[in-house]
Amino acid sequence: MKVFILAHQDDEVFLLPYILSPEKKLFIYLTNGVSAESSLFKLESRTAEATYVFEKNLAKLNSEVNWWGLENSVPEGELHRFVSIGNLASIEEVIKNQGERVTQILTTTFEGAHQDHDAAAVISRKLAVVFLASTIEVSTYPQWFSKVYSFKVLSPRYPSKSFNFDRLRTLRLAFRLMASYKSQRATWIGLGPATLVVYALRKYRASTPQPVRLVTPCFYEFRGRALQSEVLKHLTSNT
């Protein structure tokens, strides 16, 4: 069984070449998908949307889902605060309850693009040790130049070998997912075209895992989303 450890209910778009396989898959979403100050209506809308998207597009691909972040009230942008021994044990139990041997754990890599993606990488690495499973990490959108707003989508700084995949099936599913996540339109207007170009024309590469340390440049800090020093404090001291 492949286990996808994802921070947000649309991060799977970055891992589609690995999702389109007959092997059983378990998706675990580590946040509820909305910020802490969001209204209950927004949370309920996001939850309903994510459930619909999964059932329509991913469930039929031999996939199960666990909304761990929703069940544990983990807001978007603050996953690093929830990286603890107790929560790791809780996620471990979710996986064990499937009664399947874990072959791979797949997630977003540690690269300073989004603080939640970095936290998901740390969590995945620790779970991989528990389950003696191999890990695959993919780049999302790391900042490329230090003094300007810049990023590259699905272009890891430390790439591993390229991965052959069914481009047509991947493109079709990518289009469907991006269109279905109506609450995330702003995100996919920005990231969608570059993602589709990779799936249509370029090599798709996983990312070689990097140590948990200060990243320069750090895109989420550049955007004012979080302080890297605080994020790293949680990721390195709570487990």
N, C-alpha and C positions, 0 to 999 in steps of 0.2 A: 504494500500500500504506500502510495505517495502522500505525504502530509504537507499541505501548503499553509505556512504560518504567515498571515498577512495582517497588516495594521488596519487597512481601510477596505470598505466594501466597494472596490473598483480596482484595487491593486493587482488583481488577477490579470488585468489586461497586459501587464508587463511580462507575464509568464505563460502566455498562451501556447507557445510551441511545446511546452512540457505538459500542458493540460490536455491536449488533443492526443490522448493515448487510451487504449482499452483498460489499462490497469486501474484498480480501485483508487479513488482519491478522497482525502478528507481535507476540507477547508476549515481553518480556524481563524476567525476574524477577531483581532485583539482589542479593538476599540469599538465604541458604539457608532462612530462615523460622524459625530457632531461635536462642536466645541462645548466646553463646560457651561458657557453662558447661554446656550441655545434653549429655545422654548420646548416644552413638552410636545407641542404640535410638530415642530421641526424634527424632533427625535422620532416621533411616531411615523412621520412621512418618510424619513430616511430609512427607517426599519422596514416599512411596507415595500418601499422601492427595492431595497436590497434583496428582500425575500422573493419578490416577484422576478427580479433579474436572475437570481440563482435558479429558481425552479424552472424558468423558461429556457435558460441557456446552458447551465452547468450540471444540473441534476441528471440530465439524460446522458451525461458523459461518465456514468458510473461514479458519481460523486455524492458525498455526504457533507453536511455543513454543521458547524457549531458556532453560535454567535457569542463567544466567550466574553468579548468586550461589552456587549449589551447586557448580558447576565450579571456582569460584575461592575457595571456603571463606570467604565473607563472612557473618558472623553478623548476625542481626537486632539492630538497635539501634546498629550500628557502621558503617553504610554510609559515613558522612562520612569515615572513615579511609581509604577506598578510592577516593576521588575524586582521580585522578591522570591525568597525560597518558597514561601507559601503559595504564591501564585504560579510559580513554575511547577510545583507539585500538582496543583489543580489542573493545569494544562496537560501535564503528563497523564493524569487520570483520564482525561477526555480521550486521549489517544489510545490508552490501554483498553478502554471500554469498547473500542471497535473490534477487538479480538483478532487483529490482523498483524502480521509481521511488517514492520516499517522498513521500507527499502530506501527511501529518500526523504529528506526534509528540504523543502524549497521555500525561499523567502527573498526579500529585498536585501541588498547588501549594506554594509556599514560604509558610508561615503559622505555623510554630511549634507545630503540632499534634503531629507526630511527627518526630524528627530524621531518620529514614530517608526520610520523605516529602519533607522539605526537600532532602535530598541528591539524591533522584531528580529533583526539579525543576531543580536546578543542572545535573545531568548531561544532562537533556533539552534544556535551553536551549542547551548547547554543541553537542549533536548536531544540533539544528535549524539552526544556523549552517552546519555541515558539509554537510548535505543540502539546504539552501535550502528547508526545509519550514516550514509554519505549525505553531504549537504550540497545544495546548489543555490547560489546567490546571484541575483541579477541586479544590474545597475538600473536606476530609474532616471534621475535628472540632476547629476552633480553640477555644481558651478564650475565653469571652465576658466574664467579670467578673474583675478582677485579684486579688481577695482571697478568692475562694471557688472550690470545685471546680465548674466550669461549662463547658459546651461546646455548640455547635450543629452539627448534622450536615448536611452538604451545604448550608451557608448561608455563602457567602463574604462576607468583609467588603467586598471590592471586586468586586462582581459585574459580569460582562459581560452581553450580551443573553441572554434566555432561549432555550431549545432545545426545539423541539417533538419529541416522540417517541411511540412506541407504548407507552402506559402498561400495557396488559394483558400484552403480551409481556415487558416489562421486569419487572413484578411477578412473573410466573411464574418467570423466570430467577433473579431475586433470591432468591426463596424456596428454589429448588433449590440455589443456591450456598451460602446461609447454612446450610441443613440438612446439606449434604455436608461442610462444613468442621467436622467434629466436634471437632477439636483447638482450634478457635477459638470454641467455644460461648460462653465468657464474654464475648468481644469482641462477638459478634453479639446476645447478650442485651441488652447495653448500647446498641449502635449500630443494631441491626436495626430496631426499631420506628420510630425517627425516619427512617431511610433509606426504609423502606416508605411512610411518610406522604408524603415528598417525591415518590416515584415515583407514588403514587396520587392525590395531591390538589394538590400545590404546583408552582410553576414550578421547572424545573431549569435552573440557571445555571452556566456556567463561571466561573472566577475570573480577574480581570485580574492578570497577573503583577506582583509587587512586587519591589523591589530586595532583594538579599541583605544584610540588616542585622539589628540587634537587633530582636526582636519583643516587644512588650508588650501583653497578657500572653503569656507563652510556656508553653503547656500542658505540653510534655514536661519543661521545667525545673521547673514547679510540682509535677509528679508525681515528681520526683526521678529521672527517667530518664536525663538527661544535662545537662551544663553548656552553656548556649547559647554562651558565649564560646569554649569548646573546639570545638564544632561549627562555628561560623563561621570559626574559624582554619583549619580543614581545608578548608572550602568555598571560601574566598577566596584561599588561598595555594598550593594544590597543583596548579593547572592553568595 
